[in-house]
Amino acid sequence: MRSPRTVAAFAAVTLAGVGLLAGCASSSGDSSDGKVHITVASLIPGSDKAAFAAFDERVKEFEKANPNIVLKTEEYQWTGPTFATQLAGGTLPDVFNVPFTDSQSLLQAGQLADITAEVNKLSYADKFNENVLAVAKKGDKIYGIPYGPYAMGLSYNREIFTKAGLDPDKPPTTWDEVRADAKTISEKVPGVAGYMQMTQGNTGGWELTTATYARGGRMETVEGGKTKVTTNNPQTKEALQFLHDVRWEDNAAGSNFLLDWSGINQAFGAGQIAMYPSGSDVLTALVQQNNVDPKNYGLTTLPLTDDADAGALVGGNVAAVSPKSSAAQKAAAVKWIDFYYMQKLLDEKQAVADAKVLAKSNQPVGVPTLPVFDKATYDQTLSWIKPEVNIPLENVAPFTDKIFDTNLVPEPNKNTQELYGALDTVVQAVLTDKNADIDALLTKVDTDIQKLVDSSK
């Protein structure tokens, strides 16, 4: 699921129904002026003017370098319900993004264009991290280009830590410490939830999965080629008990228990929440939409238990193309994806140009992500843009110093959004009902989602 670099909120989409749709119609086409016209997704609605200005400047640079292509930009935020509506109505941009979790289902349903030929013409086609590219492939066919992979971490407000008498340079490293710090914060800084998680729009299930992975559990297992839904496991129960205790015993979870990705970011930006699990790239959105000052932002790895399977959930986005695009539009679309998403990772001139545009617009430069290619390429890119980095790297060092030695675990790959949606209700129940029957709630999720998994074969 993305952080929406980024992906924003994640919500349910009935993919069986999506598969029946005729496909998304391209909103633009080849024009009588002899140029190729395509519509591309820009930023999430509500991003600040400086962010849009920076994006528009990149569009101008692209059009100058490609005078036969005309770009029209549209604000875009991926959510399951709105995506399904746009898909059905043919109103998607020609270039859009989907989260890792949905790319396979959408390409299987014929809703993403086959761009194999166009991608294979790229000079770096053989450099992709195959584990990352796999989310957009079916056999040898490529249906999108992954970008902005992230690992889940723990975002925290350094200013609030200081107010509570905690050392912001020493964030919690165990779940017991998270709980203790959350309790201290809520007691010493009135009106602040020491710790909170997302709960709705499928984000509750996403973050519960994150907390389960950190303890070594899995929401799905595969045996003999068969997927078994396993949310009712000791680690998920432990994660829910932790949330229960923060809420009911420590009174450190605040009073708003209906928070999605945008909602919790807004609350964090407003200083109402001190700690929450997040994608490692979330600072970009926090600056663009919630006016967070990077100097007050901290990021650390999620606490992992001693379980050998404990790890950090990873996700990201896929830049995809409408299946209704003409051959000329597909070629133009991949050129844009290459220019906007990839070249800043591979070409020093483009990396510096992109960083300068962002820095000039007071957008964050140096936000932690994971490699699309390999770590050597990632490190090289960072060295190119070092002069433009405008976030305090020491504030995110607790994350960046450890993440490449952390076990990284992909999201569940069967009926992922339906699974997350079902788990939303479990998280909400634990936060609103002190005596919620966790075992019964998880058993129902296992039963309901297993039926979907079995019927989707």
Backbone torsions as a table, in degrees:
resi	resn	phi	psi	omega
1	MET	NA	148.0	-171.6
2	ARG	-130.5	135.6	169.7
3	SER	-60.3	48.4	178.1
4	PRO	21.1	7.7	130.3
5	ARG	-42.5	94.7	-87.9
6	THR	-135.4	150.9	176.9
7	VAL	-70.2	144.6	179.5
8	ALA	-101.8	-122.4	-176.9
9	ALA	-72.7	151.1	178.4
10	PHE	-117.2	128.9	-178.4
11	ALA	-138.2	171.2	-170.9
12	ALA	-71.1	144.3	172.5
13	VAL	-138.6	127.4	-179.3
14	THR	-83.9	97.0	-170.5
15	LEU	-70.4	-24.9	175.8
16	ALA	-61.9	-39.2	177.3
17	GLY	-70.7	-37.9	179.2
18	VAL	-59.7	-37.2	-178.1
19	GLY	-62.9	-20.0	-179.8
20	LEU	-85.7	-10.5	-177.5
21	LEU	-74.6	155.5	-176.6
22	ALA	-74.9	-14.9	-178.3
23	GLY	114.1	159.1	-176.0
24	CYS	-84.4	127.9	-179.0
25	ALA	-79.2	139.1	178.1
26	SER	-68.7	136.4	-176.5
27	SER	-87.0	-1.6	178.5
28	SER	-148.5	175.1	-177.0
29	GLY	-161.7	-167.3	177.4
30	ASP	-70.7	131.6	-172.1
31	SER	-106.4	159.9	178.4
32	SER	-67.8	-10.9	178.1
33	ASP	-80.7	3.1	177.7
34	GLY	83.4	1.9	179.9
35	LYS	-105.8	158.8	176.2
36	VAL	-94.3	125.7	-178.9
37	HIS	-107.5	127.5	174.7
38	ILE	-135.0	152.1	176.1
39	THR	-104.1	132.2	-177.8
40	VAL	-124.7	143.9	175.9
41	ALA	-67.1	135.7	177.9
42	SER	-103.1	-105.8	-175.8
43	LEU	-115.7	168.8	177.8
44	ILE	-66.2	135.6	176.4
45	PRO	-53.1	136.8	-179.3
46	GLY	98.5	-8.5	175.5
47	SER	-61.5	151.8	-174.7
48	ASP	-74.2	165.2	-174.6
49	LYS	-61.2	-35.7	-179.7
50	ALA	-63.5	-37.9	178.9
51	ALA	-64.9	-43.7	177.8
52	PHE	-65.2	-36.9	178.5
53	ALA	-62.4	-42.0	179.0
54	ALA	-64.0	-41.2	178.9
55	PHE	-64.0	-45.8	-178.8
56	ASP	-61.4	-33.9	178.8
57	GLU	-66.2	-38.1	176.9
58	ARG	-66.4	-36.5	177.1
59	VAL	-61.4	-44.3	179.4
60	LYS	-61.8	-41.0	178.7
61	GLU	-62.9	-40.4	179.7
62	PHE	-64.9	-47.7	-178.1
63	GLU	-64.2	-33.1	177.2
64	LYS	-66.5	-38.8	179.6
65	ALA	-78.1	-20.3	-179.0
66	ASN	-131.2	74.9	-173.2
67	PRO	-63.5	-13.5	179.5
68	ASN	-93.7	4.6	179.0
69	ILE	-119.8	132.8	177.5
70	VAL	-115.4	126.0	179.9
71	LEU	-102.9	135.4	168.4
72	LYS	-115.0	131.4	-176.2
73	THR	-104.8	147.9	177.7
74	GLU	-135.2	136.9	172.4
75	GLU	-62.6	141.8	-172.7
76	TYR	-151.1	135.6	174.2
77	GLN	-140.1	120.8	-179.4
78	TRP	-75.8	122.7	163.7
79	THR	-139.2	153.1	-177.3
80	GLY	-55.1	-55.4	-177.1
81	PRO	-62.2	-43.6	-178.2
82	THR	-70.0	-34.7	178.2
83	PHE	-63.7	-44.9	180.0
84	ALA	-60.7	-39.4	179.2
85	THR	-66.5	-44.8	178.7
86	GLN	-64.0	-38.6	179.6
87	LEU	-62.2	-46.0	-179.1
88	ALA	-68.1	-36.4	-176.9
89	GLY	-88.0	-3.9	-179.9
90	GLY	68.9	30.8	-176.0
91	THR	-109.7	10.0	176.5
92	LEU	-67.9	149.1	170.9
93	PRO	-62.4	162.6	176.7
94	ASP	-67.2	-33.6	174.6
95	VAL	-118.4	122.4	-177.7
96	PHE	-142.1	175.0	178.1
97	ASN	-123.3	148.9	174.2
98	VAL	-133.1	154.2	179.2
99	PRO	-73.9	157.7	176.7
100	PHE	-49.0	-39.6	-173.3
101	THR	-62.2	-26.6	-173.3
102	ASP	-108.2	-10.2	-174.0
103	SER	-62.1	-41.9	-178.6
104	GLN	-64.6	-44.5	-179.8
105	SER	-64.1	-40.4	-178.7
106	LEU	-70.1	-39.9	179.7
107	LEU	-70.9	-34.5	176.3
108	GLN	-63.9	-31.6	-179.5
109	ALA	-85.7	1.3	177.8
110	GLY	80.1	21.0	-175.8
111	GLN	-98.7	0.6	175.0
112	LEU	-123.0	138.9	-178.0
113	ALA	-71.9	144.4	172.2
114	ASP	-75.8	113.1	-178.2
115	ILE	-117.3	26.7	-177.6
116	THR	-55.0	-51.0	-176.6
117	ALA	-60.6	-40.6	-178.3
118	GLU	-69.4	-41.5	-179.7
119	VAL	-67.6	-39.7	-177.9
120	ASN	-65.3	-16.3	176.7
121	LYS	-81.2	-13.3	-179.9
122	LEU	-71.7	141.3	-174.9
123	SER	-64.1	-21.6	-176.5
124	TYR	-107.7	18.9	-174.5
125	ALA	-56.4	-30.2	-178.0
126	ASP	-94.6	8.5	-177.7
127	LYS	-98.3	-11.1	-176.9
128	PHE	-59.9	143.8	167.8
129	ASN	-65.7	112.2	-173.8
130	GLU	-60.9	-30.5	177.6
131	ASN	-66.4	-28.3	177.4
132	VAL	-82.9	-46.3	-178.5
133	LEU	-62.4	-25.7	-176.8
134	ALA	-57.5	-27.2	-178.8
135	VAL	-66.9	-17.4	-177.9
136	ALA	-116.6	19.4	-177.7
137	LYS	-120.4	150.7	169.9
138	LYS	-133.6	106.4	-172.4
139	GLY	65.5	-126.7	178.3
140	ASP	-94.2	0.1	-177.3
141	LYS	-88.5	141.1	-178.7
142	ILE	-112.9	130.8	-175.2
143	TYR	-120.3	12.9	178.4
144	GLY	173.0	169.9	178.4
145	ILE	-120.3	117.1	179.8
146	PRO	-67.2	146.0	174.8
147	TYR	-150.4	160.5	175.5
148	GLY	57.1	40.6	175.6
149	PRO	-62.2	146.0	-176.7
150	TYR	-139.2	161.0	170.5
151	ALA	-115.8	147.5	177.9
152	MET	-71.8	137.2	177.4
153	GLY	-134.4	-167.9	177.6
154	LEU	-117.7	109.9	175.9
155	SER	-82.6	142.5	178.4
156	TYR	-147.3	152.9	-178.7
157	ASN	-91.4	109.3	-176.4
158	ARG	-64.8	-36.3	-179.5
159	GLU	-64.2	-42.1	179.1
160	ILE	-67.0	-38.9	176.4
161	PHE	-55.8	-45.4	-179.4
162	THR	-63.5	-44.1	178.9
163	LYS	-59.7	-32.5	-178.3
164	ALA	-85.9	1.1	179.6
165	GLY	82.1	16.1	178.4
166	LEU	-99.5	154.7	-179.5
167	ASP	-87.9	111.4	-178.4
168	PRO	-67.0	-15.7	177.1
169	ASP	-86.1	-2.6	177.9
170	LYS	-130.2	70.2	-180.0
171	PRO	-66.4	163.9	-177.8
172	PRO	-63.1	144.9	-179.4
173	THR	-117.3	-5.6	175.5
174	THR	-131.9	162.3	178.9
175	TRP	-67.8	-31.5	175.1
176	ASP	-62.2	-39.7	178.8
177	GLU	-69.8	-36.3	175.3
178	VAL	-59.1	-46.5	-179.0
179	ARG	-63.7	-44.7	-179.2
180	ALA	-63.6	-43.3	179.2
181	ASP	-65.8	-38.9	179.1
182	ALA	-62.2	-42.3	179.6
183	LYS	-64.8	-44.2	178.9
184	THR	-60.2	-44.5	-179.0
185	ILE	-62.4	-48.3	-177.3
186	SER	-65.6	-28.7	178.5
187	GLU	-78.2	-36.8	-172.7
188	LYS	-97.1	-18.2	179.7
189	VAL	-123.4	92.4	-174.9
190	PRO	-55.3	140.2	176.1
191	GLY	82.8	4.2	-178.3
192	VAL	-111.8	130.5	172.4
193	ALA	-80.4	120.7	-178.6
194	GLY	-63.3	-37.4	-179.0
195	TYR	-148.7	143.0	175.8
196	MET	-155.5	159.7	176.3
197	GLN	-126.1	162.9	175.0
198	MET	-73.0	156.3	-172.1
199	THR	-138.5	-12.0	-174.9
200	GLN	-140.8	171.1	-177.8
201	GLY	65.7	30.6	-178.5
202	ASN	76.1	-6.9	-179.9
203	THR	-75.3	-25.1	176.9
204	GLY	-63.8	-43.9	177.9
205	GLY	-68.0	-36.1	178.3
206	TRP	-61.7	-47.2	-177.8
207	GLU	-76.3	-27.7	173.7
208	LEU	-67.4	-38.2	175.2
209	THR	-62.0	-41.3	176.5
210	THR	-57.3	-47.1	-179.0
211	ALA	-67.4	-33.1	177.6
212	THR	-68.5	-46.0	178.0
213	TYR	-58.0	-41.1	-177.7
214	ALA	-63.1	-20.1	179.3
215	ARG	-102.6	0.4	176.1
216	GLY	98.4	3.1	-179.8
217	GLY	-90.8	171.9	177.3
218	ARG	-138.6	143.3	178.8
219	MET	-83.7	-20.8	176.4
220	GLU	-141.0	144.8	173.4
221	THR	-129.1	158.3	179.9
222	VAL	-123.9	123.7	177.6
223	GLU	-132.8	125.1	-179.7
224	GLY	59.3	31.5	178.8
225	GLY	81.0	0.5	-179.2
226	LYS	-107.4	131.6	179.1
227	THR	-85.3	130.3	176.5
228	LYS	-117.2	128.4	178.3
229	VAL	-79.7	125.6	-170.2
230	THR	-133.4	43.8	-179.3
231	THR	-67.5	-27.1	-179.6
232	ASN	-83.2	71.4	-179.0
233	ASN	-124.5	163.4	-176.1
234	PRO	-58.8	-36.3	-176.4
235	GLN	-71.2	-38.2	176.6
236	THR	-66.6	-41.0	177.7
237	LYS	-61.8	-40.0	178.4
238	GLU	-64.2	-41.0	179.2
239	ALA	-64.6	-39.3	179.2
240	LEU	-72.2	-35.7	177.2
241	GLN	-65.8	-38.0	176.0
242	PHE	-59.3	-47.5	-179.8
243	LEU	-63.6	-41.3	176.7
244	HIS	-57.4	-46.2	-175.8
245	ASP	-69.1	-39.5	176.4
246	VAL	-60.8	-39.2	-178.2
247	ARG	-76.5	-53.6	-168.1
248	TRP	-92.9	-31.0	-179.2
249	GLU	-93.2	-35.9	-174.8
250	ASP	-103.1	-13.5	-176.9
251	ASN	51.7	45.0	-173.9
252	ALA	-118.2	16.2	-178.2
253	ALA	-111.0	9.1	179.6
254	GLY	76.1	-158.3	-176.4
255	SER	-129.2	-3.5	178.0
256	ASN	-101.0	111.7	-175.6
257	PHE	-111.2	18.8	175.3
258	LEU	-126.0	85.3	-176.1
259	LEU	-127.5	127.0	171.0
260	ASP	-102.8	-168.1	-176.4
261	TRP	-59.5	-50.1	-179.2
262	SER	-65.6	-39.9	-177.3
263	GLY	-65.1	-42.6	-178.3
264	ILE	-73.7	-32.4	174.9
265	ASN	-63.2	-41.0	178.9
266	GLN	-63.9	-43.7	179.8
267	ALA	-65.6	-40.0	177.4
268	PHE	-64.3	-43.3	179.4
269	GLY	-64.1	-29.4	179.7
270	ALA	-86.0	2.1	179.0
271	GLY	76.3	22.7	-178.5
272	GLN	-95.4	-14.7	179.0
273	ILE	-132.3	134.6	-176.8
274	ALA	-94.1	-34.7	-178.4
275	MET	-140.1	141.5	172.1
276	TYR	-160.5	149.3	175.4
277	PRO	-67.0	142.7	-176.9
278	SER	-156.0	163.0	169.5
279	GLY	-67.8	148.1	-176.2
280	SER	-64.4	-16.2	-177.2
281	ASP	-98.1	8.2	-170.1
282	VAL	-66.4	-19.1	-178.1
283	LEU	-58.4	-33.8	178.0
284	THR	-57.3	-49.9	179.6
285	ALA	-66.3	-38.3	-179.4
286	LEU	-62.2	-36.7	178.1
287	VAL	-74.7	-46.8	-174.3
288	GLN	-67.8	-36.4	-172.3
289	GLN	-113.2	-20.9	-172.7
290	ASN	-124.0	8.2	174.2
291	ASN	56.4	34.3	177.6
292	VAL	-74.7	133.8	176.3
293	ASP	-84.1	118.9	-177.4
294	PRO	-53.6	-27.1	-178.6
295	LYS	-68.5	-20.6	178.8
296	ASN	-96.1	1.6	-175.2
297	TYR	-100.8	136.6	175.2
298	GLY	-127.8	149.3	178.5
299	LEU	-139.3	131.0	176.1
300	THR	-134.7	166.3	176.1
301	THR	-70.2	152.3	174.0
302	LEU	-67.2	142.4	175.6
303	PRO	-59.3	133.1	176.6
304	LEU	-113.6	138.9	177.6
305	THR	-78.0	179.7	-179.7
306	ASP	-79.3	-3.3	178.1
307	ASP	-59.1	134.0	-177.4
308	ALA	-60.6	-24.7	-178.7
309	ASP	-92.9	-0.8	-178.7
310	ALA	-62.9	137.5	-178.9
311	GLY	-164.6	177.1	-179.5
312	ALA	-100.3	131.5	176.5
313	LEU	-67.3	138.0	177.6
314	VAL	-120.6	149.7	177.8
315	GLY	-153.6	-162.7	-179.5
316	GLY	163.5	-163.1	-177.1
317	ASN	-128.2	157.7	174.1
318	VAL	-121.6	124.6	173.0
319	ALA	-81.3	118.8	-173.0
320	ALA	-122.4	167.6	-176.2
321	VAL	-126.0	142.6	178.9
322	SER	-60.2	134.3	177.9
323	PRO	-68.7	-10.5	177.9
324	LYS	-87.4	-2.4	-177.7
325	SER	-67.6	144.5	174.2
326	SER	-74.5	170.4	178.5
327	ALA	-59.1	-40.8	180.0
328	ALA	-66.2	-39.2	179.2
329	GLN	-68.3	-39.0	177.3
330	LYS	-61.6	-42.8	179.0
331	ALA	-62.4	-42.3	179.1
332	ALA	-66.7	-39.3	-179.3
333	ALA	-62.6	-44.6	-179.8
334	VAL	-67.9	-33.2	175.1
335	LYS	-61.4	-42.0	178.8
336	TRP	-66.4	-45.2	179.3
337	ILE	-59.6	-43.4	177.5
338	ASP	-59.9	-46.7	-177.4
339	PHE	-66.2	-50.6	-170.3
340	TYR	-80.9	-39.8	-173.6
341	TYR	-99.5	-34.2	-169.6
342	MET	-100.1	-41.6	-172.0
343	GLN	-62.3	-30.5	178.8
344	LYS	-69.9	-10.4	176.3
345	LEU	-95.4	-16.3	-169.7
346	LEU	-121.8	-26.4	-173.3
347	ASP	-116.8	124.8	-175.8
348	GLU	-59.7	-43.6	-178.5
349	LYS	-61.3	-45.3	-179.8
350	GLN	-69.9	-37.1	178.8
351	ALA	-61.8	-45.6	-179.2
352	VAL	-68.1	-41.4	-180.0
353	ALA	-61.2	-44.5	179.5
354	ASP	-63.7	-44.8	-179.5
355	ALA	-63.5	-39.5	179.6
356	LYS	-65.0	-40.9	178.7
357	VAL	-61.8	-44.8	-179.9
358	LEU	-64.6	-47.3	-177.9
359	ALA	-62.5	-40.2	179.4
360	LYS	-62.1	-29.6	-179.8
361	SER	-95.7	12.4	179.6
362	ASN	60.4	32.5	173.7
363	GLN	-93.9	150.0	-175.2
364	PRO	-68.2	135.0	176.2
365	VAL	-122.1	127.7	-179.3
366	GLY	106.7	11.9	179.6
367	VAL	-65.4	133.6	-175.8
368	PRO	-66.0	131.1	170.2
369	THR	-133.4	-167.5	175.2
370	LEU	-118.8	161.2	-176.6
371	PRO	-69.6	133.9	169.8
372	VAL	-79.8	-30.6	-179.0
373	PHE	-106.7	-97.8	175.8
374	ASP	-134.0	169.2	-175.4
375	LYS	-66.0	-31.7	179.3
376	ALA	-62.9	-42.2	178.0
377	THR	-66.1	-40.3	178.5
378	TYR	-60.4	-46.9	-179.8
379	ASP	-65.4	-36.3	178.5
380	GLN	-62.9	-43.8	179.0
381	THR	-59.8	-44.6	179.2
382	LEU	-61.8	-36.1	179.5
383	SER	-67.6	-34.4	179.3
384	TRP	-64.0	-41.4	-172.0
385	ILE	-96.5	5.8	-176.3
386	LYS	-50.4	-41.4	-179.9
387	PRO	-64.7	-21.5	-177.4
388	GLU	-96.8	-9.7	-178.9
389	VAL	-60.2	126.4	-174.3
390	ASN	-124.2	14.9	172.8
391	ILE	-109.5	149.9	178.0
392	PRO	-69.5	103.8	-176.6
393	LEU	-61.7	-27.1	178.1
394	GLU	-66.0	-22.7	179.9
395	ASN	-73.8	-24.0	179.5
396	VAL	-109.3	2.7	179.8
397	ALA	-59.7	-34.3	176.8
398	PRO	-57.9	-24.1	175.9
399	PHE	-89.0	-54.7	-173.1
400	THR	-66.2	-26.7	180.0
401	ASP	-72.6	-20.0	-172.9
402	LYS	-117.1	-23.2	-166.5
403	ILE	-64.6	-32.4	-177.7
404	PHE	-76.6	-7.5	173.4
405	ASP	-105.5	8.9	-177.0
406	THR	-97.5	143.2	174.1
407	ASN	-66.5	119.4	-178.4
408	LEU	-102.8	128.8	-171.9
409	VAL	-123.2	125.9	179.0
410	PRO	-71.1	161.7	179.5
411	GLU	-69.1	160.3	174.6
412	PRO	-54.8	143.1	-173.1
413	ASN	-111.5	7.1	176.4
414	LYS	-118.4	122.6	178.0
415	ASN	47.7	46.7	-172.3
416	THR	-59.4	-49.6	-176.3
417	GLN	-68.1	-36.9	176.1
418	GLU	-64.6	-39.4	177.0
419	LEU	-61.5	-48.5	179.9
420	TYR	-61.3	-41.7	-179.9
421	GLY	-62.1	-41.2	178.8
422	ALA	-65.2	-36.6	-179.8
423	LEU	-74.0	-23.0	174.0
424	ASP	-50.8	-46.6	-175.6
425	THR	-65.8	-31.0	178.5
426	VAL	-68.3	-46.4	-179.9
427	VAL	-61.6	-44.8	180.0
428	GLN	-62.5	-40.1	-179.6
429	ALA	-62.6	-43.1	-179.0
430	VAL	-63.1	-34.1	-178.3
431	LEU	-82.3	-19.9	-175.6
432	THR	-113.5	-12.6	179.8
433	ASP	-129.3	108.3	-176.1
434	LYS	-58.7	-29.2	-176.9
435	ASN	-107.2	25.3	179.7
436	ALA	-55.8	137.4	-179.2
437	ASP	-86.9	91.7	-175.3
438	ILE	-60.2	-43.2	-178.4
439	ASP	-60.8	-45.6	-179.4
440	ALA	-66.2	-39.9	-179.2
441	LEU	-64.2	-43.3	-179.6
442	LEU	-71.6	-34.7	176.8
443	THR	-61.2	-40.3	177.9
444	LYS	-65.0	-40.5	177.8
445	VAL	-61.1	-46.5	179.8
446	ASP	-57.9	-44.9	-178.2
447	THR	-65.5	-47.9	-175.8
448	ASP	-66.4	-45.2	-177.0
449	ILE	-75.4	-31.6	176.4
450	GLN	-60.8	-37.2	177.6
451	LYS	-62.0	-40.9	179.1
452	LEU	-67.0	-42.8	179.4
453	VAL	-61.5	-45.8	-178.3
454	ASP	-65.9	-34.9	-177.2
455	SER	-81.9	-11.7	-177.2
456	SER	-94.1	5.8	-179.3
457	LYS	-67.7	NA	NA
